[in-house]
Amino acid sequence: MAFDALAALRASGHWVDLLTAEQKEVMQQLTEDEVDVLNRIKRRLDEVAPDVQGQEVKVM
């Protein structure tokens, strides 16, 4: 079965569904190793993040 980078990122809590179609296309092409790096960075950032964070979402 082929590696699904978007599914792997989504499962790790990345907000890939908020990306543009073009950004999703780029992210889908990531290798397993690249996704692993992003997930490790996210975990490290999450460890030092405050308990409550605001989210900025632009709606057009």
N, CA and C atoms as a LAMMPS dump frame, in Angstrom:
ITEM: TIMESTEP
0
ITEM: NUMBER OF ATOMS
180
ITEM: BOX BOUNDS ff ff ff
-5.0000000000000000e+02 5.0000000000000000e+02
-5.0000000000000000e+02 5.0000000000000000e+02
-5.0000000000000000e+02 5.0000000000000000e+02
ITEM: ATOMS id mol type element x y z
1 1 1 N 0.841 -1.178 0
2 1 2 C 0 0 0
3 1 3 C 0.886 1.24 0
4 2 1 N 0.543 2.211 -0.787
5 2 2 C 1.334 3.434 -0.923
6 2 3 C 1.187 4.301 0.325
7 3 1 N 2.241 5.007 0.638
8 3 2 C 2.253 5.905 1.792
9 3 3 C 1.374 7.115 1.518
10 4 1 N 0.502 7.448 2.463
11 4 2 C -0.392 8.604 2.343
12 4 3 C 0.086 9.663 3.322
13 5 1 N 0.851 10.612 2.819
14 5 2 C 1.454 11.632 3.67
15 5 3 C 0.394 12.487 4.353
16 6 1 N -0.657 12.866 3.637
17 6 2 C -1.7 13.705 4.236
18 6 3 C -2.394 12.978 5.381
19 7 1 N -2.687 11.713 5.202
20 7 2 C -3.336 10.937 6.265
21 7 3 C -2.42 10.818 7.474
22 8 1 N -1.141 10.609 7.231
23 8 2 C -0.182 10.491 8.335
24 8 3 C -0.047 11.812 9.09
25 9 1 N -0.006 12.905 8.369
26 9 2 C 0.076 14.218 9.002
27 9 3 C -1.203 14.521 9.776
28 10 1 N -2.341 14.239 9.173
29 10 2 C -3.634 14.469 9.82
30 10 3 C -3.732 13.661 11.114
31 11 1 N -3.306 12.414 11.075
32 11 2 C -3.354 11.536 12.248
33 11 3 C -2.477 12.049 13.384
34 12 1 N -1.45 12.814 13.04
35 12 2 C -0.546 13.364 14.05
36 12 3 C -0.979 14.744 14.522
37 13 1 N -2.116 15.218 14.037
38 13 2 C -2.651 16.479 14.519
39 13 3 C -2.321 17.698 13.685
40 14 1 N -1.72 17.494 12.528
41 14 2 C -1.464 18.629 11.64
42 14 3 C -2.779 19.026 10.972
43 15 1 N -2.987 20.3 10.815
44 15 2 C -4.233 20.813 10.246
45 15 3 C -4.15 20.888 8.724
46 16 1 N -3.919 19.773 8.089
47 16 2 C -3.724 19.75 6.637
48 16 3 C -4.989 20.098 5.866
49 17 1 N -6.146 19.941 6.487
50 17 2 C -7.388 20.24 5.787
51 17 3 C -7.597 21.739 5.583
52 18 1 N -6.817 22.56 6.273
53 18 2 C -6.908 24.006 6.098
54 18 3 C -5.981 24.521 4.995
55 19 1 N -5.188 23.636 4.42
56 19 2 C -4.261 24.033 3.359
57 19 3 C -5.001 24.223 2.043
58 20 1 N -4.399 24.997 1.168
59 20 2 C -4.953 25.144 -0.179
60 20 3 C -4.715 23.842 -0.95
61 21 1 N -5.386 23.691 -2.058
62 21 2 C -5.21 22.501 -2.894
63 21 3 C -3.753 22.357 -3.327
64 22 1 N -3.136 23.476 -3.655
65 22 2 C -1.735 23.443 -4.091
66 22 3 C -0.811 23.014 -2.943
67 23 1 N -1.089 23.52 -1.74
68 23 2 C -0.281 23.139 -0.586
69 23 3 C -0.466 21.658 -0.252
70 24 1 N -1.7 21.185 -0.354
71 24 2 C -1.967 19.763 -0.099
72 24 3 C -1.206 18.884 -1.092
73 25 1 N -1.147 19.325 -2.325
74 25 2 C -0.435 18.559 -3.348
75 25 3 C 1.046 18.417 -2.994
76 26 1 N 1.625 19.51 -2.527
77 26 2 C 3.035 19.481 -2.109
78 26 3 C 3.21 18.555 -0.906
79 27 1 N 2.334 18.698 0.085
80 27 2 C 2.441 17.887 1.3
81 27 3 C 2.241 16.401 0.999
82 28 1 N 1.36 16.092 0.049
83 28 2 C 1.098 14.698 -0.306
84 28 3 C 2.336 14.027 -0.892
85 29 1 N 3.223 14.808 -1.45
86 29 2 C 4.427 14.261 -2.071
87 29 3 C 5.569 14.015 -1.083
88 30 1 N 5.367 14.37 0.195
89 30 2 C 6.413 14.157 1.19
90 30 3 C 6.669 12.669 1.399
91 31 1 N 7.913 12.354 1.694
92 31 2 C 8.273 10.972 1.99
93 31 3 C 7.945 10.661 3.452
94 32 1 N 8.002 9.394 3.804
95 32 2 C 7.778 8.994 5.193
96 32 3 C 8.797 9.655 6.115
97 33 1 N 10.041 9.747 5.673
98 33 2 C 11.074 10.393 6.489
99 33 3 C 10.775 11.87 6.703
100 34 1 N 10.307 12.546 5.667
101 34 2 C 9.985 13.971 5.791
102 34 3 C 8.8 14.188 6.736
103 35 1 N 7.804 13.335 6.635
104 35 2 C 6.655 13.419 7.539
105 35 3 C 7.101 13.155 8.971
106 36 1 N 7.992 12.198 9.148
107 36 2 C 8.516 11.901 10.483
108 36 3 C 9.203 13.125 11.086
109 37 1 N 9.98 13.841 10.293
110 37 2 C 10.643 15.058 10.777
111 37 3 C 9.607 16.096 11.193
112 38 1 N 8.604 16.322 10.366
113 38 2 C 7.556 17.285 10.71
114 38 3 C 6.831 16.884 11.993
115 39 1 N 6.559 15.591 12.148
116 39 2 C 5.875 15.123 13.348
117 39 3 C 6.738 15.304 14.595
118 40 1 N 8.03 15.057 14.469
119 40 2 C 8.922 15.253 15.619
120 40 3 C 9.012 16.727 15.994
121 41 1 N 9.06 17.6 15.005
122 41 2 C 9.088 19.042 15.281
123 41 3 C 7.786 19.458 15.957
124 42 1 N 6.652 18.98 15.449
125 42 2 C 5.364 19.32 16.04
126 42 3 C 5.299 18.868 17.494
127 43 1 N 5.743 17.654 17.787
128 43 2 C 5.735 17.164 19.168
129 43 3 C 6.561 18.059 20.078
130 44 1 N 7.729 18.471 19.607
131 44 2 C 8.594 19.339 20.412
132 44 3 C 7.939 20.698 20.657
133 45 1 N 7.31 21.255 19.631
134 45 2 C 6.62 22.534 19.789
135 45 3 C 5.427 22.39 20.731
136 46 1 N 4.688 21.294 20.605
137 46 2 C 3.542 21.059 21.475
138 46 3 C 3.964 20.939 22.944
139 47 1 N 5.138 20.373 23.189
140 47 2 C 5.626 20.2 24.553
141 47 3 C 5.871 21.527 25.261
142 48 1 N 6.205 22.565 24.523
143 48 2 C 6.507 23.859 25.147
144 48 3 C 5.394 24.881 24.947
145 49 1 N 4.318 24.477 24.303
146 49 2 C 3.205 25.399 24.053
147 49 3 C 2.405 25.604 25.332
148 50 1 N 1.832 26.792 25.489
149 50 2 C 0.961 27.017 26.647
150 50 3 C -0.278 26.124 26.567
151 51 1 N -0.952 25.946 27.705
152 51 2 C -2.13 25.08 27.751
153 51 3 C -3.254 25.575 26.853
154 52 1 N -3.405 26.888 26.747
155 52 2 C -4.467 27.465 25.92
156 52 3 C -3.82 28.386 24.893
157 53 1 N -4.176 28.168 23.638
158 53 2 C -3.623 28.98 22.565
159 53 3 C -4.761 29.469 21.677
160 54 1 N -4.611 30.683 21.196
161 54 2 C -5.553 31.195 20.208
162 54 3 C -5.155 30.704 18.832
163 55 1 N -6.108 30.545 17.974
164 55 2 C -5.842 30.126 16.602
165 55 3 C -6.298 31.224 15.663
166 56 1 N -5.449 31.56 14.733
167 56 2 C -5.819 32.567 13.742
168 56 3 C -6.19 31.837 12.461
169 57 1 N -7.421 31.999 12.054
170 57 2 C -7.903 31.384 10.825
171 57 3 C -8.472 32.484 9.96
172 58 1 N -7.994 32.567 8.736
173 58 2 C -8.502 33.575 7.797
174 58 3 C -9.573 32.924 6.931
175 59 1 N -10.732 33.51 6.922
176 59 2 C -11.829 33.01 6.114
177 59 3 C -12.103 34.018 5.023
178 60 1 N -12.098 33.535 3.797
179 60 2 C -12.323 34.435 2.668
180 60 3 C -13.687 34.236 2.087
